[in-house]
Amino acid sequence: MPRSVNHVASKAKRTRILKLTKGYYGARKNVWTVAKNTWEKGLTYAYRDRRTKKRNFRALWIQRINAAARLENMSYSQLMGALHKAGIEINRKVLADLAMNNPEAFKAIVDKVK
């Protein structure tokens, strides 16, 4: 008896992955094995970089807060220590946004903790 292969499903799977690799360079877009490997590696990069993105944004917020704090004659660590001691619970994301887009409000916060 001949072997039964579900060609419809396997072809659909290949088509789906080749659709996902559309726009890749060279054989990465149309050669099945190369496209599959590229797509799988892309998934691992996506997983890894979802975590890296959080680190990068936190570092950016800290740099922005530090730059704004130094205009007020404080360092980043002095400002964060003073905020903690004063009991002001404001996260770095909001603080960085205030430093960039609303310097008066940032200055008011710094004056309150000085």
Secondary structure, 3 states (H helix, E strand, C coil): CCCCCCHHHHHHHHHHHHHHCCCCCHHHCCCHHHHHHHHHHHHHHHHHHHHHHHHHHHHHHHHHHHHHHHHCCCCHHHHHHHHHHHCCCCCHHHHHHHHHHCHHHHHHHHHHHC
